[in-house]
Amino acid sequence: MKIKNNVSLKPYNTFGIDAKARFFYEITTLTALESVLKLEEYPNKFIISGGSNMLLTKDIDALVLHLNLKGIKIVSETDHDVIINVMAGENWHELVLWTLDQNYGGLENMSLIPGNTGTSPIQNIGAYGVELKDTFESCEAMEIATQKLKIFNKETCNFGYRESFFKNEGKGKYIITSVNLRLSKKDHVLNTSYGSIDQELQHMGITTPTIKDISNAVIAIRKSKLPDPAELGNSGSFFKNPIINKIDFLHFIEKHPEAPFYKLSEENYKIPAGWLIEQSGFKGKRYGDAGVHKNQALVLVNYGTATGKEIVDLAHKIIDTVYAKFNIRILPEVNIV
């Protein structure tokens, strides 16, 4: 077991923050993960996978474990659907493309979401009207304290909007090692009503879309709005869309009748955080090497040498300004370390 010292984490986080790991070890097997968790000489351990949903604000004075478990296999299937097992280190978008090549439906709306599959249940990732929980069957996770593997089903994961057991009660206690997803093999249920998917399909001249067509539409939309982390450091959407109750919504919409919104229920309404940020004057603004993307105000970016602290300071400035203007508090979707 070769543990490295003083390793830059810049290649391991999509913000491109040059924080250092005091110790570093690459995990490619479950046996290796179990063994390294038992090492008492490294009491502090920090898990990193795709690094797409974190902002590093300091060096990590711990043993950083890069989770790089690979593999996709079919667990079971019928004429109508299939359950696949995906190891935690598999890139999410590459997984989506693989499912489309097999004509498995369910993930197409979540094309081009950055990061790896193992972290998808933590955040209950989602896009364009679809969330991970819609296809989630179960996941396997290793308890850090005991190195025992445990299965979590949809109920025990306690999914919410960008929320799960692993972000709350289970935070820091488990490492997700694989995810099982149930996907359709035929009679796919297509979701084209959210966002501008229908509009993009019309632009593409498609009237009877396939799941691959929807994926291509989503990819086109995302590329037009979101920067590629390989070219401009970012973590995708930095903020969650706030959900407010009916009373607050009525006050808000009376003052801002032009505001877009999504009615979730009779009592809850979702307001696009990007609109709130843009109306607060931050879209395209740059503060040194930290900034707000020119095409999508939800995305904070690193233009080169921004520190995590500089990006956090910008985030707090945005949060305070939006609250002062709209009396709505937006919250980070990104895990700030």
C-alpha positions as CSV (number, residue, x, y, z in Angstrom):
1,M,0.0,0.0,0.0
2,K,1.7,3.1,-1.3
3,I,0.4,6.3,0.4
4,K,1.6,9.5,-1.2
5,N,2.5,12.7,0.6
6,N,1.6,16.4,-0.1
7,V,-0.5,15.8,-3.2
8,S,-2.3,18.6,-5.1
9,L,-6.0,18.0,-5.3
10,K,-6.4,20.4,-8.3
11,P,-7.0,17.4,-10.8
12,Y,-9.5,15.9,-8.4
13,N,-12.0,18.8,-8.0
14,T,-13.9,20.4,-10.9
15,F,-13.4,23.9,-9.4
16,G,-9.7,23.4,-10.0
17,I,-8.8,24.6,-6.5
18,D,-5.1,23.9,-5.8
19,A,-5.6,22.6,-2.2
20,K,-3.1,20.0,-0.9
21,A,-3.7,16.6,0.6
22,R,-1.3,15.8,3.4
23,F,-1.7,12.1,2.5
24,F,-3.3,10.5,-0.6
25,Y,-4.3,7.0,-1.6
26,E,-6.2,5.8,-4.7
27,I,-8.9,3.2,-4.1
28,T,-9.6,0.7,-6.9
29,T,-11.0,-2.3,-5.0
30,L,-13.3,-2.8,-2.0
31,T,-10.6,-4.8,-0.3
32,A,-8.2,-1.8,-0.6
33,L,-10.9,0.5,0.8
34,E,-11.5,-1.9,3.8
35,S,-7.8,-2.1,4.5
36,V,-7.0,1.6,4.3
37,L,-10.0,2.4,6.6
38,K,-8.4,0.2,9.2
39,L,-5.1,2.1,9.3
40,E,-5.0,3.6,12.8
41,E,-1.9,5.7,12.0
42,Y,-4.1,7.9,9.8
43,P,-7.1,8.7,12.1
44,N,-8.4,11.4,9.9
45,K,-9.7,10.3,6.5
46,F,-11.3,12.4,3.7
47,I,-13.2,10.9,0.7
48,I,-13.1,12.4,-2.7
49,S,-14.6,10.9,-5.9
50,G,-15.4,13.0,-9.0
51,G,-14.9,16.2,-7.0
52,S,-17.8,17.8,-8.8
53,N,-19.9,18.9,-5.8
54,M,-17.3,20.3,-3.5
55,L,-15.5,23.5,-2.9
56,L,-12.1,23.2,-1.2
57,T,-11.3,26.2,1.0
58,K,-8.2,24.8,2.6
59,D,-5.5,22.1,2.5
60,I,-6.8,18.7,3.8
61,D,-4.8,17.6,6.8
62,A,-5.9,14.0,6.5
63,L,-5.5,10.9,4.5
64,V,-7.5,11.7,1.3
65,L,-9.0,8.6,-0.3
66,H,-9.7,8.9,-4.0
67,L,-12.6,6.5,-4.7
68,N,-12.0,5.1,-8.2
69,L,-14.1,1.9,-8.1
70,K,-15.1,0.8,-11.7
71,G,-17.6,-1.5,-13.3
72,I,-21.1,-1.8,-14.7
73,K,-23.1,-5.0,-14.7
74,I,-26.7,-6.2,-15.1
75,V,-28.2,-7.5,-11.9
76,S,-31.6,-8.7,-13.2
77,E,-33.9,-7.9,-16.1
78,T,-37.4,-8.6,-17.5
79,D,-38.9,-7.8,-20.9
80,H,-39.8,-4.4,-19.6
81,D,-37.0,-3.2,-17.3
82,V,-33.5,-3.9,-16.1
83,I,-31.6,-3.3,-12.9
84,I,-27.9,-2.3,-13.3
85,N,-25.2,-2.2,-10.7
86,V,-22.8,0.7,-11.2
87,M,-19.6,1.1,-9.1
88,A,-19.0,4.4,-7.4
89,G,-16.1,5.6,-9.5
90,E,-17.9,5.4,-12.9
91,N,-18.3,8.9,-14.5
92,W,-22.0,9.8,-14.4
93,H,-22.3,11.2,-17.9
94,E,-20.4,8.2,-19.4
95,L,-22.9,6.0,-17.6
96,V,-25.8,7.9,-19.1
97,L,-24.3,7.4,-22.6
98,W,-23.8,3.7,-21.9
99,T,-27.5,3.3,-20.9
100,L,-28.6,5.0,-24.1
101,D,-26.4,2.7,-26.2
102,Q,-28.3,-0.2,-24.5
103,N,-31.6,1.6,-25.1
104,Y,-32.2,1.7,-21.4
105,G,-34.4,4.7,-20.4
106,G,-34.6,6.8,-17.3
107,L,-31.4,8.8,-17.1
108,E,-31.5,10.8,-20.4
109,N,-32.7,14.0,-18.7
110,M,-29.7,13.9,-16.4
111,S,-27.1,13.9,-19.3
112,L,-23.9,15.9,-18.8
113,I,-24.3,16.2,-15.0
114,P,-20.7,16.4,-13.7
115,G,-19.3,13.9,-11.2
116,N,-19.2,10.2,-10.5
117,T,-22.1,7.8,-9.8
118,G,-21.2,7.1,-6.2
119,T,-22.0,10.6,-5.1
120,S,-25.3,10.7,-7.0
121,P,-27.5,9.4,-4.1
122,I,-25.8,11.9,-1.6
123,Q,-27.2,14.8,-3.5
124,N,-30.2,13.1,-5.1
125,I,-28.9,14.7,-8.3
126,G,-31.5,15.9,-10.8
127,A,-32.1,17.9,-13.9
128,Y,-35.0,18.9,-16.2
129,G,-37.8,17.4,-14.1
130,V,-36.0,14.1,-13.2
131,E,-34.2,13.1,-10.1
132,L,-32.0,10.1,-9.2
133,K,-34.7,8.8,-6.9
134,D,-36.9,8.2,-9.9
135,T,-34.7,5.3,-11.1
136,F,-32.9,4.5,-7.8
137,E,-33.3,0.9,-6.5
138,S,-30.6,0.7,-3.8
139,C,-27.0,1.4,-3.0
140,E,-24.3,-0.4,-1.2
141,A,-22.2,1.6,1.3
142,M,-19.3,0.8,3.6
143,E,-19.5,2.0,7.2
144,I,-16.3,3.8,7.9
145,A,-16.1,2.8,11.6
146,T,-16.7,-0.9,11.1
147,Q,-15.8,-1.5,7.4
148,K,-19.1,-3.4,7.1
149,L,-21.1,-3.2,3.8
150,K,-24.7,-2.2,4.2
151,I,-27.6,-1.9,1.6
152,F,-29.7,1.2,1.6
153,N,-33.1,1.2,-0.3
154,K,-35.0,4.2,-1.5
155,E,-36.8,4.6,1.8
156,T,-33.7,4.4,4.0
157,C,-32.0,6.9,1.8
158,N,-34.7,9.4,2.7
159,F,-34.4,11.4,-0.5
160,G,-35.5,15.0,-0.7
161,Y,-34.7,17.9,-3.0
162,R,-30.9,17.7,-3.3
163,E,-31.0,15.9,0.1
164,S,-30.6,12.4,1.4
165,F,-29.7,10.4,4.5
166,F,-26.0,10.7,3.5
167,K,-26.1,14.5,3.7
168,N,-27.7,14.5,7.1
169,E,-27.7,11.7,9.7
170,G,-25.3,9.6,7.7
171,K,-22.9,12.3,6.8
172,G,-19.3,11.3,7.3
173,K,-20.3,7.8,8.4
174,Y,-20.6,5.9,5.1
175,I,-18.8,5.6,1.7
176,I,-21.1,4.6,-1.1
177,T,-19.4,1.9,-3.1
178,S,-22.1,1.1,-5.8
179,V,-25.6,2.1,-6.9
180,N,-28.4,-0.1,-8.4
181,L,-30.7,1.6,-10.9
182,R,-33.9,0.3,-12.4
183,L,-34.3,1.4,-16.1
184,S,-36.9,0.8,-18.7
185,K,-36.1,-1.4,-21.8
186,K,-39.2,-0.4,-23.8
187,D,-42.2,1.9,-23.6
188,H,-40.0,4.5,-22.2
189,V,-41.7,7.3,-20.3
190,L,-40.4,10.5,-21.8
191,N,-40.2,13.8,-19.9
192,T,-39.9,16.7,-22.2
193,S,-42.0,19.4,-20.5
194,Y,-39.4,20.8,-18.1
195,G,-37.2,23.6,-19.1
196,S,-36.6,24.2,-22.8
197,I,-36.4,20.5,-23.9
198,D,-39.5,20.7,-26.2
199,Q,-38.2,23.9,-27.7
200,E,-34.8,22.4,-28.4
201,L,-36.4,19.3,-29.9
202,Q,-38.4,21.5,-32.2
203,H,-35.2,23.4,-33.1
204,M,-33.7,20.0,-34.0
205,G,-36.7,19.1,-36.1
206,I,-37.8,16.2,-34.0
207,T,-41.5,15.5,-33.3
208,T,-41.4,12.0,-32.0
209,P,-38.2,11.9,-29.8
210,T,-36.3,8.9,-28.6
211,I,-34.5,8.8,-25.3
212,K,-31.3,9.5,-27.2
213,D,-32.9,12.6,-28.8
214,I,-33.9,13.9,-25.3
215,S,-30.3,13.3,-24.1
216,N,-28.9,15.2,-27.1
217,A,-31.4,18.1,-26.5
218,V,-30.3,18.3,-22.8
219,I,-26.7,18.2,-23.8
220,A,-27.2,21.0,-26.3
221,I,-29.1,23.1,-23.7
222,R,-26.5,22.5,-20.9
223,K,-23.6,23.3,-23.3
224,S,-25.2,26.6,-24.2
225,K,-25.6,27.6,-20.6
226,L,-23.0,25.8,-18.5
227,P,-19.2,26.0,-18.8
228,D,-17.1,22.8,-19.2
229,P,-15.2,22.3,-16.0
230,A,-12.2,21.1,-18.1
231,E,-12.0,24.6,-19.5
232,L,-13.4,26.8,-16.7
233,G,-13.4,25.6,-13.1
234,N,-16.9,25.2,-11.7
235,S,-19.1,22.8,-9.9
236,G,-22.3,23.2,-12.0
237,S,-25.2,24.8,-10.1
238,F,-23.7,26.3,-7.0
239,F,-27.0,27.1,-5.4
240,K,-30.2,25.2,-4.8
241,N,-33.5,26.6,-6.1
242,P,-35.3,27.8,-3.0
243,I,-38.7,26.4,-2.1
244,I,-41.1,28.7,-0.3
245,N,-44.5,28.3,1.3
246,K,-47.7,29.7,-0.2
247,I,-47.9,32.8,2.1
248,D,-44.3,33.9,1.2
249,F,-44.9,33.0,-2.4
250,L,-48.0,35.3,-2.6
251,H,-46.1,38.2,-1.1
252,F,-43.2,37.5,-3.5
253,I,-45.3,37.2,-6.7
254,E,-47.3,40.3,-5.8
255,K,-44.1,42.4,-5.8
256,H,-42.5,40.5,-8.7
257,P,-45.3,39.3,-11.0
258,E,-42.7,38.7,-13.8
259,A,-40.8,36.1,-11.8
260,P,-40.8,32.5,-13.1
261,F,-41.9,29.8,-10.6
262,Y,-42.8,26.1,-10.4
263,K,-45.8,25.0,-8.3
264,L,-44.8,21.9,-6.4
265,S,-48.0,21.6,-4.3
266,E,-50.8,23.7,-2.9
267,E,-48.4,24.9,-0.2
268,N,-44.9,24.9,-1.8
269,Y,-43.4,26.8,-4.7
270,K,-40.0,26.7,-6.3
271,I,-38.3,29.9,-7.4
272,P,-35.3,29.6,-9.8
273,A,-32.3,30.8,-7.9
274,G,-30.6,31.8,-11.2
275,W,-33.3,34.3,-11.8
276,L,-33.0,35.8,-8.3
277,I,-29.2,36.1,-8.7
278,E,-29.5,37.6,-12.2
279,Q,-32.0,40.2,-11.0
280,S,-29.7,41.0,-8.2
281,G,-27.1,42.1,-10.7
282,F,-24.5,39.3,-10.4
283,K,-24.7,37.5,-13.8
284,G,-21.4,37.7,-15.6
285,K,-19.7,39.7,-12.7
286,R,-16.1,38.9,-11.9
287,Y,-14.2,39.6,-8.7
288,G,-10.6,38.8,-9.4
289,D,-10.5,35.2,-10.6
290,A,-13.8,34.3,-8.8
291,G,-17.0,35.1,-10.8
292,V,-20.5,34.3,-11.9
293,H,-20.9,32.7,-15.3
294,K,-22.1,35.0,-18.1
295,N,-24.7,32.5,-19.4
296,Q,-26.0,31.0,-16.1
297,A,-26.1,32.9,-12.9
298,L,-26.4,29.7,-10.8
299,V,-22.8,28.8,-11.7
300,L,-19.9,30.3,-9.8
301,V,-16.6,29.9,-11.7
302,N,-12.8,29.9,-11.1
303,Y,-11.2,31.9,-13.9
304,G,-7.7,30.5,-13.0
305,T,-6.2,31.1,-9.6
306,A,-9.2,31.8,-7.4
307,T,-9.0,30.3,-3.9
308,G,-11.9,28.5,-2.3
309,K,-12.2,31.3,0.2
310,E,-12.6,33.9,-2.6
311,I,-15.4,31.8,-4.1
312,V,-17.1,31.3,-0.7
313,D,-16.9,35.1,-0.1
314,L,-18.6,35.7,-3.4
315,A,-21.3,33.1,-2.6
316,H,-22.0,34.9,0.7
317,K,-22.2,38.3,-1.0
318,I,-24.8,36.8,-3.4
319,I,-26.8,35.2,-0.7
320,D,-27.0,38.4,1.4
321,T,-27.9,40.5,-1.6
322,V,-30.7,38.2,-2.8
323,Y,-32.1,38.1,0.7
324,A,-32.1,41.8,1.0
325,K,-33.8,42.3,-2.3
326,F,-36.3,39.4,-2.3
327,N,-36.5,38.2,1.3
328,I,-35.6,34.7,0.1
329,R,-32.5,33.0,1.3
330,I,-30.8,30.8,-1.2
331,L,-28.5,28.0,0.0
332,P,-25.4,26.4,-1.6
333,E,-25.9,23.1,-3.3
334,V,-22.1,22.5,-3.3
335,N,-20.4,20.9,-0.2
336,I,-18.0,23.5,1.2
337,V,-15.0,21.9,2.8
